């Protein structure tokens, strides 16, 4: 019997935008999503879930989820709340894909700050963070 790969339940661009809008609504701030923001989010989601020469760029669910966290922070698609939105999207993806974390969720804020400041190769950082988290 072969081990079946779990299907990845992804967030679509509209889902990411809705998470951001909910986050802002409950924080009391309002920075409307611009067309540029939506285009950046489309690009991020497309890149993470896309293929390159008929091969998935991020081959495991854990790498894909970590890539959402990384790129929503680094590509800075929102006017405000990029790290908070990225962490919330990350937690949402972990929940819907039934993945448990090795670290406490409260530690994700420190990890988000690290991601924001790092200048290392993104593929290496994503792999290292994924290994740490899952």
ABEGO torsion letter per residue (X at the ends): XBBBBBBBBBBBAAAAAAAAAAAAAAAGBBBBBBAAAAAAAAAAAAAAABBBGGBBABABAAAAAAAAAAAAAAAGABABGAAAAAAAAAAAAAAAAGBBBABBAAAAAAAAAAAAABABBAAAAAAAAAAAAX
